[in-house]
């Protein structure tokens, strides 16, 4: 059986991750998780515009959240639903980095394991897949995945220089 995307990208450290994190990233084919999330959008009008263009969800507190995962040989599709607001992204291996396409943005992340958590660090960004953007603009776009009280937990933050916070969302998921 071939490795999943995160098994391949993380290598041996993947197998030392907590059970809930390993289980989510071991999905082959189709899987579904459900939980709750809190979403806070930035207040700056430019931040709101950027978040809308990127297809990020609106602010909501303790909103029902589902994520459907579709994994195949070329990568994974994550279909998120935050209380009726859909957000889709496609993830794949980009020469040892995690590539994520969300709306018109394409990100490259270096994945690191520290204290039982996966940390995503932005190392490259393109607009429409063609126009490279300065990675320094995206130094405050990051993600942390961990296990807490036996559940998979996530935290995603995105802020840009001069604009401030675009979004921060965090919550937990369990298999359905």
C-alpha positions as CSV (number, residue, x, y, z in Angstrom):
1,X,0.0,0.0,0.0
2,X,1.4,3.4,-0.9
3,X,2.0,6.2,1.6
4,X,-0.6,8.9,2.1
5,X,0.4,12.5,1.3
6,X,1.3,13.5,4.9
7,X,3.1,10.1,5.5
8,X,5.2,10.8,2.4
9,X,6.0,14.5,3.2
10,X,6.7,13.9,6.9
11,X,8.5,10.5,6.7
12,X,9.4,8.8,10.0
13,X,8.2,11.7,12.2
14,X,4.6,11.0,11.0
15,X,4.5,7.7,12.8
16,X,5.4,9.4,16.1
17,X,2.4,11.8,15.9
18,X,-0.5,11.3,18.3
19,X,-3.2,8.9,17.2
20,X,-5.9,11.4,16.3
21,X,-3.5,13.4,14.0
22,X,-2.1,10.2,12.4
23,X,-5.7,8.8,11.8
24,X,-6.8,12.0,10.0
25,X,-3.8,12.0,7.7
26,X,-4.0,8.3,7.0
27,X,-7.3,8.5,5.1
28,X,-7.2,6.7,1.8
29,X,-10.2,7.3,-0.6
30,X,-12.9,9.1,1.2
31,X,-13.3,10.1,4.9
32,X,-15.4,12.5,6.8
33,X,-14.8,14.4,10.1
34,X,-17.1,16.6,12.1
35,X,-16.7,19.0,15.0
36,X,-16.9,22.7,15.9
37,X,-14.9,25.8,15.0
38,X,-14.6,29.4,15.9
39,X,-13.7,31.8,13.1
40,X,-12.6,35.4,13.4
41,X,-12.2,37.5,10.3
42,X,-10.0,40.6,10.2
43,X,-11.7,44.0,10.5
44,X,-9.6,46.0,8.1
45,X,-11.6,46.6,4.9
46,X,-8.7,45.4,2.7
47,X,-8.3,42.3,4.9
48,X,-12.0,41.6,4.4
49,X,-11.6,41.9,0.7
50,X,-8.6,39.7,0.6
51,X,-10.4,37.1,2.7
52,X,-13.4,37.2,0.4
53,X,-11.2,36.7,-2.7
54,X,-9.5,33.8,-1.0
55,X,-12.9,32.2,-0.3
56,X,-12.4,32.2,3.5
57,X,-15.4,31.8,5.8
58,X,-17.1,34.6,7.7
59,X,-16.8,35.1,11.4
60,X,-18.7,32.6,13.5
61,X,-18.6,31.3,17.1
62,X,-18.7,27.6,17.9
63,X,-20.1,26.7,14.4
64,X,-20.7,23.1,13.3
65,X,-17.9,22.1,11.1
66,X,-17.4,19.1,8.7
67,X,-14.5,18.2,6.5
68,X,-14.7,15.6,3.7
69,X,-11.4,14.2,2.5
70,X,-10.9,12.7,-0.9
71,X,-7.4,11.2,-1.3
72,X,-6.1,9.8,-4.5
73,X,-2.7,9.1,-6.0
74,X,-2.2,12.8,-7.0
75,X,-3.2,14.4,-3.7
76,X,-6.1,15.2,-1.4
77,X,-9.1,17.4,-1.7
78,X,-10.5,18.9,1.5
79,X,-14.1,20.1,1.4
80,X,-14.8,22.1,4.5
81,X,-18.2,23.3,5.7
82,X,-18.3,25.9,8.4
83,X,-22.0,26.1,9.3
84,X,-23.1,26.1,5.7
85,X,-20.1,28.0,4.3
86,X,-18.1,25.8,2.0
87,X,-14.3,26.1,1.5
88,X,-12.4,23.8,-0.7
89,X,-8.7,23.2,-1.3
90,X,-6.5,20.8,-3.1
91,X,-3.3,19.5,-1.5
92,X,-0.4,17.7,-3.2
93,X,3.3,16.9,-3.0
94,X,5.3,19.7,-4.6
95,X,8.9,18.4,-4.6
96,X,8.8,17.5,-0.9
97,X,6.7,20.5,0.1
98,X,2.9,20.6,0.8
99,X,1.2,22.5,-2.0
100,X,-2.3,23.8,-1.3
101,X,-4.5,25.5,-3.9
102,X,-7.3,27.6,-2.5
103,X,-9.2,29.8,-4.9
104,X,-6.7,31.9,-6.9
105,X,-3.9,31.2,-4.4
106,X,-1.3,28.5,-4.5
107,X,0.7,28.0,-1.3
108,X,3.8,25.9,-0.6
109,X,4.3,24.8,3.0
110,X,7.2,23.2,4.8
111,X,5.8,20.7,7.3
112,X,7.5,20.3,10.7
113,X,6.7,18.1,13.6
114,X,7.4,19.6,17.1
115,X,6.0,18.4,20.4
116,X,3.5,16.1,18.7
117,X,2.0,18.8,16.5
118,X,2.4,19.4,12.7
119,X,3.3,23.0,11.9
120,X,2.8,24.4,8.4
121,X,5.3,27.2,7.4
122,X,4.7,29.2,4.3
123,X,7.7,29.0,1.9
124,X,6.1,30.0,-1.4
125,X,3.0,31.7,-2.8
126,X,1.7,32.2,-6.3
127,X,-1.4,34.0,-7.6
128,X,-3.3,32.1,-10.3
129,X,-0.4,29.6,-10.4
130,X,1.7,32.1,-12.4
131,X,2.5,35.2,-10.5
132,X,5.0,34.6,-7.6
133,X,4.4,36.7,-4.6
134,X,7.0,37.7,-2.0
135,X,7.0,34.9,0.7
136,X,7.7,37.6,3.3
137,X,4.2,38.9,2.8
138,X,2.9,35.5,4.0
139,X,5.2,34.9,7.0
140,X,2.2,35.1,9.2
141,X,0.1,32.5,7.3
142,X,0.4,29.3,9.4
143,X,-1.3,26.2,10.6
144,X,-1.0,23.9,13.6
145,X,-2.5,20.5,13.9
146,X,-2.4,18.5,17.1
147,X,-4.3,16.1,19.4
148,X,-6.0,17.5,22.5
149,X,-8.1,15.4,24.9
150,X,-8.1,12.6,22.3
151,X,-9.5,14.8,19.4
152,X,-7.8,16.2,16.3
153,X,-7.4,20.0,16.8
154,X,-6.6,22.7,14.3
155,X,-5.5,26.3,14.3
156,X,-5.1,28.4,11.2
157,X,-4.0,32.0,11.2
158,X,-3.4,34.4,8.2
159,X,-2.2,37.9,8.5
160,X,-0.5,40.2,6.0
161,X,1.9,43.1,6.5
162,X,0.2,46.5,6.7
163,X,-3.3,44.9,6.5
164,X,-3.2,42.8,9.6
165,X,-5.3,39.7,10.4
166,X,-7.3,38.2,7.5
167,X,-8.6,35.3,9.5
168,X,-8.1,33.0,12.5
169,X,-10.0,29.8,12.8
170,X,-9.6,27.0,15.3
171,X,-11.5,24.0,16.4
172,X,-11.7,20.3,16.7
173,X,-12.8,17.3,14.6
174,X,-13.7,13.6,15.1
175,X,-14.3,10.9,12.5
176,X,-17.9,10.5,11.5
